[in-house]
Amino acid sequence: MRVRARRVRVMAGGVIGVLVLGAIAAIAQTDPLIGTWILNVSKSTYPSGRAPASQSVTFERVGDMTHMISVVTGADGKTIRREYAAKNDGKDYPFPGSTAADTIALRQVDATTFERVDKKGGKVVSVLTRKMSADGKSFAVTTKDANGRENGTVAVYELKPGSRKP
């Protein structure tokens, strides 16, 4: 009898594991940010002289976290790579390699709007709001400073063809 009960528990655990993995895969496929995005400099607005030459941003799902990798090439030709992993729960997560912020906090405002709060020493330094287009093929990012004032930057990103995993 004990052997049979043990088998049932093992099988139930396996079924639950498969269901959890399936749910994670489904979430990743429905997350509109997942994929690689390319900055469209000509559609973007930057305060005088601050536009990068290029930028790509990749969002991927790692468990229940969003992993972001950004590669920016400045107007001077220098390349900067930044990345973080965080949940969309509004809590602070480390932002290694950033000189502007120690931590970031992510939250999904609604189906098409995402917010990232950057902090340095526990104080808000900027708030980035990503608004997804209706067709899900582009998004625009506006940035506010610690006082809630927009800094004039509107960065427009377009989905790199073929970058979303089916």
SERO-4910 file (N, C-alpha, C, O; in steps of 0.05 Angstrom, whole numbers):
BEGIN
 pado doro    nc1    nc2    nc3   cac1   cac2   cac3    cc1    cc2    cc3    oc1    oc2    oc3
  Met    A     16    -24      0      0      0      0     17     25      0     11     45    -14
  Arg    A     39     25     16     57     48     17     69     54    -10     72     77    -18
  Val    A     77     33    -24     90     36    -51     71     50    -70     78     67    -85
  Arg    A     45     41    -69     25     52    -87     21     82    -81     19     99    -99
  Ala    A     19     89    -55     15    117    -47     39    134    -55     35    156    -64
  Arg    A     62    123    -53     86    137    -61     86    143    -91     93    164   -100
  Arg    A     78    122   -107     76    126   -136     56    148   -143     61    164   -161
  Val    A     33    148   -129     13    168   -135     24    196   -129     20    215   -144
  Arg    A     38    199   -107     50    225   -100     71    233   -121     71    257   -128
  Val    A     88    215   -129    108    221   -150     95    230   -176    103    249   -188
  Met    A     74    215   -184     60    222   -209     46    249   -206     47    265   -225
  Ala    A     34    254   -183     21    280   -179     41    303   -180     36    324   -191
  Gly    A     64    298   -167     85    319   -168     94    324   -196     99    347   -203
  Gly    A     97    303   -212    105    306   -240     85    322   -256     92    340   -272
  Val    A     59    316   -252     38    330   -266     38    360   -258     36    377   -275
  Ile    A     41    365   -232     42    393   -223     66    408   -235     63    431   -244
  Gly    A     89    394   -236    113    407   -248    108    414   -277    116    436   -285
  Val    A     96    396   -292     90    402   -321     71    425   -323     75    442   -341
  Leu    A     51    426   -306     32    448   -307     45    475   -301     39    495   -314
  Val    A     63    475   -281     77    500   -274     94    509   -297     94    533   -304
  Leu    A    109    491   -309    126    498   -332    109    508   -355    117    528   -369
  Gly    A     87    496   -360     69    505   -381     59    533   -376     57    549   -394
  Ala    A     52    538   -350     42    565   -343     63    586   -347     57    608   -357
  Ile    A     88    580   -340    110    599   -343    114    604   -373    118    627   -381
  Ala    A    113    583   -389    116    586   -418     94    603   -430     99    620   -447
  Ala    A     69    599   -420     47    615   -430     50    644   -423     43    661   -439
  Ile    A     59    650   -398     63    677   -390     84    691   -408     80    713   -416
  Ala    A    106    677   -413    127    688   -430    117    694   -457    125    715   -469
  Gln    A    100    677   -468     90    682   -495     70    705   -496     67    718   -517
  Thr    A     56    710   -474     36    731   -475     48    758   -465     34    779   -468
  Asp    A     71    759   -454     84    783   -445     92    799   -470    109    790   -485
  Pro    A     80    822   -474     85    838   -499    113    849   -501    122    856   -523
  Leu    A    128    850   -479    156    860   -480    176    840   -489    198    847   -498
  Ile    A    169    814   -487    189    793   -494    197    796   -523    180    797   -541
  Gly    A    223    797   -528    234    799   -555    257    819   -555    264    830   -534
  Thr    A    267    824   -578    289    844   -582    277    868   -596    263    866   -616
  Trp    A    283    891   -585    273    917   -595    296    935   -604    317    936   -590
  Ile    A    292    948   -626    312    966   -637    302    995   -636    280   1001   -644
  Leu    A    319   1012   -625    312   1041   -624    310   1052   -651    328   1049   -668
  Asn    A    288   1065   -657    285   1080   -682    291   1109   -676    275   1124   -666
  Val    A    316   1117   -681    326   1143   -673    311   1165   -688    305   1186   -676
  Ser    A    303   1160   -713    289   1181   -728    261   1186   -717    250   1208   -721
  Lys    A    248   1167   -704    222   1171   -693    223   1180   -664    202   1186   -652
  Ser    A    247   1180   -652    250   1187   -624    257   1217   -621    266   1230   -640
  Thr    A    253   1227   -597    259   1255   -590    278   1255   -567    272   1243   -546
  Tyr    A    300   1269   -569    319   1272   -548    326   1301   -544    327   1316   -564
  Pro    A    331   1310   -519    341   1337   -515    367   1340   -531    381   1321   -537
  Ser    A    373   1363   -539    395   1369   -558    420   1353   -552    432   1353   -530
  Gly    A    429   1339   -573    454   1325   -573    456   1300   -556    478   1289   -552
  Arg    A    434   1289   -545    436   1266   -527    427   1240   -540    427   1219   -527
  Ala    A    420   1240   -566    410   1216   -579    434   1196   -583    455   1204   -592
  Pro    A    429   1171   -577    450   1151   -583    450   1145   -613    431   1151   -627
  Ala    A    472   1134   -623    474   1126   -651    455   1102   -655    442   1100   -676
  Ser    A    454   1083   -636    437   1060   -638    433   1047   -610    448   1053   -591
  Gln    A    412   1031   -609    407   1016   -584    390    992   -590    371    993   -606
  Ser    A    397    969   -577    379    946   -578    373    939   -549    390    940   -532
  Val    A    348    930   -545    340    922   -518    326    895   -521    307    892   -537
  Thr    A    335    875   -505    323    849   -506    311    843   -479    323    846   -458
  Phe    A    285    835   -480    271    826   -456    266    797   -459    255    788   -479
  Glu    A    272    782   -438    266    753   -438    256    745   -411    261    759   -391
  Arg    A    241    724   -410    230    714   -385    249    693   -374    256    674   -388
  Val    A    257    696   -349    273    677   -335    258    670   -309    259    685   -290
  Gly    A    244    647   -310    227    640   -287    205    660   -285    190    665   -305
  Asp    A    202    673   -262    181    693   -259    193    721   -260    181    741   -251
  Met    A    217    723   -271    230    749   -273    233    758   -302    234    742   -321
  Thr    A    235    784   -306    241    796   -332    271    802   -332    281    816   -315
  His    A    285    791   -352    313    797   -356    316    816   -379    307    810   -401
  Met    A    329    839   -375    333    859   -395    363    862   -401    379    863   -383
  Ile    A    369    863   -427    396    869   -436    395    892   -455    380    890   -475
  Ser    A    409    913   -449    409    937   -467    438    941   -477    457    941   -461
  Val    A    440    946   -503    466    952   -514    463    979   -529    448    980   -549
  Val    A    476    999   -519    474   1026   -531    501   1034   -543    522   1031   -530
  Thr    A    500   1044   -567    523   1056   -579    519   1086   -580    500   1096   -594
  Gly    A    535   1101   -566    532   1130   -565    541   1144   -591    552   1131   -608
  Ala    A    535   1169   -592    543   1185   -616    573   1185   -619    583   1189   -641
  Asp    A    588   1180   -597    617   1180   -598    628   1152   -606    652   1149   -608
  Gly    A    610   1133   -610    618   1106   -619    623   1087   -596    628   1063   -601
  Lys    A    623   1096   -571    627   1079   -548    602   1062   -542    579   1072   -544
  Thr    A    606   1037   -536    584   1019   -530    582   1013   -500    602   1008   -487
  Ile    A    557   1014   -490    552   1008   -462    531    986   -461    510    988   -475
  Arg    A    536    966   -445    517    944   -441    508    945   -412    524    947   -393
  Arg    A    481    943   -409    470    942   -382    449    920   -381    437    913   -402
  Glu    A    446    908   -358    425    887   -355    415    886   -327    429    894   -308
  Tyr    A    391    875   -324    380    870   -298    360    847   -300    352    839   -322
  Ala    A    353    836   -277    332    816   -275    314    825   -252    324    829   -230
  Ala    A    288    827   -257    269    836   -236    241    825   -242    235    818   -264
  Lys    A    226    824   -221    197    817   -223    181    842   -227    190    864   -220
  Asn    A    157    839   -239    139    862   -242    122    865   -217     97    864   -218
  Asp    A    135    868   -194    121    870   -169    125    896   -154    116    899   -131
  Gly    A    139    915   -166    143    941   -154    164    942   -132    169    963   -120
  Lys    A    178    919   -128    199    918   -108    226    924   -121    230    921   -145
  Asp    A    245    934   -104    272    941   -114    289    916   -120    289    897   -105
  Tyr    A    303    917   -143    322    897   -151    348    910   -160    347    933   -169
  Pro    A    370    897   -156    396    910   -163    398    916   -193    387    902   -210
  Phe    A    411    938   -199    416    946   -227    447    949   -229    458    971   -230
  Pro    A    460    926   -231    490    926   -232    500    940   -257    488    938   -279
  Gly    A    522    954   -254    535    966   -277    524    994   -285    535   1007   -301
  Ser    A    502   1002   -272    491   1028   -278    504   1049   -260    507   1044   -236
  Thr    A    512   1071   -271    522   1093   -255    500   1112   -245    503   1126   -226
  Ala    A    477   1111   -259    455   1129   -252    437   1118   -230    424   1133   -216
  Ala    A    436   1091   -227    418   1079   -208    430   1054   -195    445   1040   -208
  Asp    A    423   1049   -170    431   1024   -156    411   1002   -160    417    979   -163
  Thr    A    385   1011   -160    363    991   -162    342   1001   -182    341   1024   -189
  Ile    A    326    981   -190    302    987   -207    279    972   -195    282    952   -181
  Ala    A    255    983   -199    230    970   -191    212    970   -215    208    991   -228
  Leu    A    201    947   -222    184    944   -245    155    939   -237    150    926   -217
  Arg    A    137    949   -252    109    942   -248     94    945   -275    100    963   -290
  Gln    A     75    928   -279     58    930   -302     33    946   -294     18    937   -277
  Val    A     29    969   -307      7    986   -300    -19    976   -311    -40    974   -297
  Asp    A    -19    967   -336    -42    955   -349    -31    937   -372     -7    932   -373
  Ala    A    -48    928   -389    -39    908   -410    -18    919   -428     -3    904   -440
  Thr    A    -16    946   -432      3    957   -451     22    977   -438     38    989   -453
  Thr    A     21    981   -412     38   1002   -400     54    989   -377     44    975   -360
  Phe    A     80    995   -378     99    985   -359    115   1008   -347    121   1027   -361
  Glu    A    122   1006   -321    136   1028   -308    161   1017   -295    161    995   -283
  Arg    A    183   1032   -298    208   1025   -285    217   1049   -269    219   1071   -279
  Val    A    221   1045   -243    230   1066   -225    260   1061   -218    266   1040   -207
  Asp    A    277   1080   -225    305   1078   -219    311   1093   -193    302   1115   -189
  Lys    A    327   1080   -176    334   1093   -151    364   1092   -146    378   1073   -155
  Lys    A    374   1113   -133    403   1114   -125    403   1121    -96    391   1141    -87
  Gly    A    415   1104    -80    416   1109    -51    388   1109    -39    384   1123    -19
  Gly    A    370   1094    -51    342   1092    -40    324   1115    -49    300   1114    -43
  Lys    A    335   1134    -64    318   1157    -74    313   1154   -103    330   1146   -119
  Val    A    288   1161   -112    280   1159   -140    297   1180   -156    299   1203   -148
  Val    A    309   1170   -178    324   1188   -195    309   1191   -222    312   1212   -236
  Ser    A    294   1171   -230    279   1173   -255    257   1152   -256    258   1131   -243
  Val    A    236   1158   -272    214   1139   -276    211   1137   -307    206   1157   -320
  Leu    A    214   1113   -317    210   1107   -345    184   1093   -349    178   1073   -336
  Thr    A    168   1103   -368    142   1091   -374    143   1081   -403    147   1096   -421
  Arg    A    138   1055   -406    137   1042   -433    108   1038   -440     93   1025   -425
  Lys    A    100   1049   -463     73   1046   -472     74   1030   -499     85   1039   -519
  Met    A     62   1006   -498     62    988   -522     41    998   -542     19   1007   -534
  Ser    A     47    995   -568     28   1002   -589      6    981   -589      9    960   -579
  Ala    A    -16    988   -602    -39    970   -604    -32    944   -618    -42    923   -611
  Asp    A    -14    946   -638     -7    921   -653     16    905   -640     23    884   -649
  Gly    A     27    916   -618     48    902   -604     75    902   -618     93    886   -610
  Lys    A     79    918   -638    104    917   -654    122    941   -648    144    943   -659
  Ser    A    114    958   -630    131    981   -621    122    990   -594    100    985   -585
  Phe    A    140   1005   -581    133   1018   -556    149   1044   -554    170   1046   -566
  Ala    A    138   1063   -538    151   1088   -533    157   1090   -504    141   1083   -487
  Val    A    180   1101   -497    189   1105   -470    191   1135   -464    205   1150   -479
  Thr    A    177   1144   -444    180   1172   -435    194   1170   -407    190   1151   -392
  Thr    A    210   1191   -402    225   1191   -377    219   1216   -361    218   1238   -371
  Lys    A    214   1212   -335    210   1234   -316    233   1233   -296    244   1212   -289
  Asp    A    240   1257   -286    261   1259   -266    249   1254   -238    226   1248   -235
  Ala    A    265   1257   -218    257   1252   -190    234   1270   -181    219   1262   -163
  Asn    A    230   1293   -194    208   1311   -187    183   1307   -204    164   1321   -201
  Gly    A    184   1286   -221    160   1280   -238    159   1296   -263    138   1296   -277
  Arg    A    180   1311   -270    180   1327   -295    191   1310   -318    212   1297   -315
  Glu    A    178   1311   -340    188   1297   -364    213   1312   -374    214   1336   -373
  Asn    A    233   1296   -382    258   1309   -391    260   1314   -421    280   1322   -431
  Gly    A    238   1309   -435    237   1314   -464    245   1290   -481    244   1292   -505
  Thr    A    252   1268   -469    260   1244   -484    235   1227   -489    220   1220   -470
  Val    A    232   1220   -514    212   1199   -522    227   1180   -540    233   1187   -563
  Ala    A    233   1157   -530    248   1137   -545    229   1117   -557    213   1105   -542
  Val    A    230   1113   -583    212   1095   -597    227   1070   -605    247   1072   -619
  Tyr    A    217   1046   -597    230   1021   -603    212   1004   -620    187   1004   -617
  Glu    A    224    990   -639    208    972   -657    218    944   -654    242    939   -651
  Leu    A    199    925   -655    206    897   -651    223    887   -674    216    891   -698
  Lys    A    245    875   -668    263    864   -688    249    839   -700    241    821   -685
  Pro    A    245    838   -726    231    816   -739    244    789   -731    268    786   -731
  Gly    A    227    770   -723    237    743   -717    249    740   -689    260    719   -683
  Ser    A    247    761   -672    260    760   -646    243    747   -624    253    740   -603
  Arg    A    218    744   -629    201    731   -609    201    701   -615    198    692   -637
  Lys    A    205    686   -593    205    657   -595    176    647   -596    160    654   -579
  Pro    A    170    629   -615    142    619   -617    135    601   -594    112    591   -592
***
